[in-house]
Amino acid sequence: MISKNNKIPLYKQLADELIKKINAGEFLPNTKMPTIRALATEFSINNATVVSAYKYLEKKQVVYSIQGSGIYVNSLPKPVFVPTITQGYINFADSSSDPELFPKNEFQKSFEAVVARDGASAFGYTDGFAPLIDVISQMHNLSGNIQIISNINHGLNVILDTLISPGDAVILESPTSPTARATFLQRGAKIFEVPIDINGIDLDKLTEFAKKHRPKIFFLMPTYQTPTNICYTNKDKTYILQLAHKYNAYIIEADSYSDFYYKQKPTPMITMDNDDRVLYIKSFERVFAAGMLGYMVCPKRQSIQAGGASGYIQRGLDFYFRNFDYEKHCDAIRAAYAQKYKKAVAAAETFLSPFCTLFSKSEGGIGLWLKLNNGELPDTAGVIVSPGQLYFSREQTQYFRLSYANVSPDDISKGIGMLAAVLAKHKG
């Protein structure tokens, strides 16, 4: 039960209670949760506390909301929390960028210049700051319908609002982003999951599903896929483009990590698309920081409008791109993350090889995907990882993900060594 005398915030206590109920089977996947008023009455708390608890659970991808309908349990077999971080933990679950690499001086100058130049007109929301769209088009040699978005999930929601109706078939990778899966489920889509192995997506299964179900959309992350870190080959991308053409499907290409290559620069699928088939969603959040927007490129034949995004951030980004060296910044973060990548791979191969198999060494991305040789992941005291079950629609306890972007090089080796010790003790 929750207590007002507990040092833990009430909304967090309530969230923990709801997790217990979900894990106990009181609320099943994709079923509706109690109303805000009902929970407020049951626990003798105010409505605002319940709202905060639901927002917290939604952020943790335990529940999802449907506007005008309510809150629903996400389709995970066992909802998982990332514990509150306290001193002494090494956090491999945090996939945010290293704040030490953020170009704060350049952005400070950029935003100060925007306010001095534009005054109050710099603020508010706008459908797309035309100069920013122009500079993005030039930087990445893009054409078509370019829209500014808040983040990848915003772009995905906008696209699905236009393209998806209840009952439409869609193809997703397995494993995949739990947020993306929940977004499709919210719209009543029929999901068909195609497995990914060490060689990439299963093209035979993809072909079988495309032929049988005639999907409206393939949702793919071909560059350092979440969570496996697999990179599709250009041969596979070409085949998938031909398959989408054959069955008149759109491809949504979500791209968070293509800037994080440590050897060969990957080729986005959209640059290979000659059929106006790919909807490309790109975020600047990993390159800079959370909230730094992104963009999507939509087919010319399909009218999609992203809606409003912060005009202030759009103008600040535009000023930064035009007056500072973006490529130099990308080179710097690649060098820093390449060091962490090598450290993480070396530590995983040294300490974890008796217990786990490293899924992919694709020379890029910001995380490692591992599979336990036997058993399931025990309690990793002192080290926080992302459990594999987050990324599957069915029970999978052998996998886990290590995100090293926000971990120091020394802590990468230390944390993986601590994890190996836990696994060795559990095995013994």
N, C-alpha and C positions, 0 to 999 in steps of 0.2 A: 504493500500500500504506500501511498505518497504521504509525506509529512511536511508541514510548513516549518518545522524545526530543523529539517535536514539542510545541510549546506549546499547540496545539489539543487539547482534551480527546479522549480515545480514542473515546468514544461518538460525538462529532461527526465524527471521522475515518471511523469505520465507516459512519455515515449517509451521508457523501459518497461512499464507495466503493459503497454499495448504490444510490445515485442514479445513479452512472455505469453500473452494470449494468442498471438499469431503462431508462435512456435508450438503452443499446446494444441493447435488445431481449432481454436474457437472461431478464428476468422480464416477462411480458405482463400487461396489465390484468386484474384479477380472478383471477389465478393465485396460488398459494400461495408464500410466501417460505420460505427455509430455516428450520429450527428453531433455537431459541436455542443448543442444544448443538452443532449443526453449525457455526454461525458462530463460536462460541467456540473450537471445535477448529481451524477453518480459519485463524483470525487469531491464535491463541494468546493469547486474552484470557479473562477470566472471564465467567460467565453474566450477572452484574449489568450489565456494560458493554453487552452485547447488548440486554438489556432496556431500558436507558436509550436506546440508539440507536433501537429500535423505538418507544418512547414518543415520542421526538423526531420521528420520521417521521410518526407518527400525528397528533401535534399539528399538523404542517405539512400534513396531509391527503394525504400521499403514499401511505400504507398505511392499512388498517383491520383491526381484529381481529374474529374470530368466536369467541365463548367456546367452549372445548372443541375447536376446530378448528385455529386458528392465525392467522397474519398473512397478509394478501392485499394485492396491489397495487391501489391505487385506480384508478378508470376514467378516468384522465387520460392523454392521448396522450404528454405529456412532463412528468413530475413536476418541479415548480419549487420551489426554495428561496427564502425571503426571506433575503438575506445577513445575516450577523452585523453588527449596527449598530456602526459605529465613528465617531469624531469626524469631522465634515465631511460626513456623509451627511444628506440631508433625506429623512425616511421617510414616504412617502405610502401605505405598505402597512399601517401600524398603524391598525386601526380602533377601538382602545380609547379610552376617554374621557380628556379632559384632566385630569390629576390635580390641577391648580390649581383646578379647579371643584368638587372633592369637598368637601362640607360637614363637614370633619374635626372642628370643635369640637362641632357638634351630635351627630355620631355618637360622639365620645368620651364626651360626657355621657350619651348613650343607653345605651351598653354598660356604662359604669360604674354607671349606675342599675340596670340589669338584674342585674348581679352582686350589688350591695348588696341588692336586693330578693329575688332568687331563689336566691342562693348556688350551690351545686353543681348544683342541679336545672336551672340555666339551660343546662347543657352536655349533650352527647349529641345523638342524632338523634331526630326525631319526625316522624310522618306528616303533621303539619300543626298548627301552633299556632293554636287556635281563635280567640283574639282577633285575630291577624293576618289570618286569613281574613275575619273579620267587618269589620275596618277596610278591607280591600281591596274587599270587596263594597259598602261604603258609599261609598268614594271614587270608584269607577268605575261605580256604579249597576248592579252585576252580580247575577245570580241563577243558580242552577244548582249543579252540582257543581264547586266551586272547590278546586283542589289546589295546594299549594306545591311548586315544583320548584327544582332547583339552577340550571338555565339552560335555554335553548330546546332544546338537543340532548337533555337529560335528559327534558324533556317529550315530545319527538318519540319517543324510544326507548320510553317508557312506553306511549304511545298505540299504537305499532306492535306492541309485545309483545301487546297485546290484540286489535288489529284485523286485522293482516296475516298471511297464510299464504303459503308459497312458491307462486308462480304467479299471485298476485293482481295485477290490473292497477292501476296508479296513474298519475296524470297529474302531471307536473312542468312548471314553467316552464323555458324555455331562453333565456338562461343562468339558472343557479340556484346555490344554495349547494352547494359540493362536499361538505360534511359531510352535508347532508340527502340528496344523491344516494347517497352511500356507505352511509348508514343504511338506505335502502330496498333497495339491492343486497345488503346483508348478510343480509336476510331473504328473498332470492330473489324479490322483486317484479319484475313485468314493467313496465318504465318506458316511458312514451310522453311525449315532450317537445313542448310547445307553444311556438312562438317568441313572443318579445316584440319589438315594434318601438316606434317613437316614440309610437304611439297607444295602446300597452298590449298586453295579451295578444291573440293572434289568436283571436277568438271563433269564426270559421268552422272553424278547425282543432280547437279545443276541442270544438265540437259534433260534428264528424266522429268524433273519437276517442271521445267519450263514447257515441255511438250504436253504434260498431263494437266497442268493447272492454269496455263496461260496467264502468268502473273502480270499485274499492272506495273510493279516496281521490283527491281533488284536493289537492295540496300547493301552497299559494299564499302569496305575501308581497305582498298588495295595497297596502300602505302603504310607500312608499319602498323598493321591491323591491331585494333584493341580487342582482346588483350594479348593475342599470340605474338605480336611483333613481326608477323610474316609479311613479306613484300611479294606481291604478285609479279610474275614474269611478264614481259611485254607480249610474249606469245599467248599466255593465258588471257591477258587483257584484250588482245585482238579477237580471240575466240569468243569471249563474253560479249564484246560489242556486236559481233556477227549474230550471236544467239539472241540478243535483245532485239536486233533488227528483224530477225526471222519471226519472232513471236510478238513483235510490236510492244515491247516493254520499255519503260524508262529505267535508267540506271542513276541512282543517287550515289554519288561518290563523296564520302565524308573524309576530310583531310585535316588532321590535327598535327601530324608529325613529319610531313615531307621535308621540312627545313632541317630536320635532325638526321642528316645522312653523314656518315663518317668515312665513306669511300666514294662510291659512285652515286651521282645525283639521280634520284628516281624520276620516272616519267609519269605525270598524272594521266589518268585515263582520258580526261577531257581533251587533252592535246592530241589524242589519237582518234577522236570521234569525228567522223566525216558525215554522220547521219543525223546530227542534231538530236542526239539520244540521251546525253549525259547531263544531269543536274549536279553541279559541283559546289560543295559547301566547304569553305576554308575559314579557319579561325586564326587570329593573331594572339590569342591568349597564351599559348605556350611560348611563343617567341618573345612576348613582352610580359604581360601579367593579366590576371583575370579582369574582365570588363573592357578589354581593349578591342572589342568588336571583331568583325570578320566580314566576309562577303560571300555571295553565291552567284553562280553563273547559270542562267536558265536557258533552255532552248528558245530560239527566236519564235518558234511556232506556238509556244505555250506562254500565255500571259500570267505572270505571277508577280505580286507586289509584296515586298517584305514588311511594309509598315514602318513605324517610327523607330529611330534609334537616337541616342544622345547626340545632338548637334554639336555640343562642346567637344566631345571626344572625337567625333568625325573631323572637325576642323583642326583639332590638335594633331591627329594622325596625319592629316593632309600636310600641315606645316612641317611636321617631322620628316615625312618622306621627301619633301621638296628641298629641305635645308640641311639635312643630316644624312650620314652614310648608312643606309639600312643594310646594305650588303656587308659592310664592315662589322656591323653588330651581329648579323647572322653568322659570319665567320668566327666571331669571338665566342658565341654560345656553342657553336659546333665544336670548337676546340675544347671548351670546358666540359661539354657533355661527352665528347669522345673519350676523354680521360676517365670519366665516371663509368662509361660503358665498358671500357677495357678492364677497369678495376672490378666491376660487377661480374663480368664474364669469368675473369681469372679466379675471383673468390668463389663463384658458384662451381667452377670446374674443380677447384682445389678442395673445398670443404663439403660441397653438397653432392658430389658425384656418387658417393656410396648410397645415397638415399633418393636422389632425384635425377631426372633427365631434363636437360635444357632443351626447350622446344625449338628454338631458332637462334642462330647467330647471324642476323641479317645486316649487321654493321650499321645500325641506325635505331631511331626511336629513343624512348626514355624508360623502358621497362623490360624485364625478363619474365617469360612465362615458363613455369616449371611443372613437371608431373612427377609425383611421388612414385617410386618403384613398387611400393607395397603400402597398404593401409591408407589412412586418411590423415590430414594435417592435425596435429595436436595443438594444444594451447601454447602459443609462441610467446611465452612470458618475456617481457623486455624488448621484444621486436614485434612491430605491427606490419602485417602483410595484407594483401587483398585476397580473400578466399576465392577459389575458383568458382564456387557455386553462385557468386554474384553474376556471372557471365553466361550461365546456362539456364535454360528453361526447365531442365530436369536435374535431379540430384547428381552432383558431381563433387566428390570430396577429395579427389587425388591431385587437383591442380591448385596453384596459387601464383600470384603475380607480385613481383618486386619492382617498384618504381623508384629509381635512384636519382631523379632530377633534383630533388630538394634535400638530398643527403650528402654530407661531406665525404670526400674520397676516403678519409680515415674511417669514418663510421660505416661506409659501405662494407669494407673488409671485416670490421668488428661485428657489425650486425649480422652478416652472413655467417660468420664464425659462430656467433651466439645461436643462430637458427640451427646450424649443424649440430651443435651440442644438444639442443632440445630434441632434435630428431634422433640422435644417437641414444640418448637416455630413453626416449619413447620406444625405440626399437629394442633396446636391451631389456 
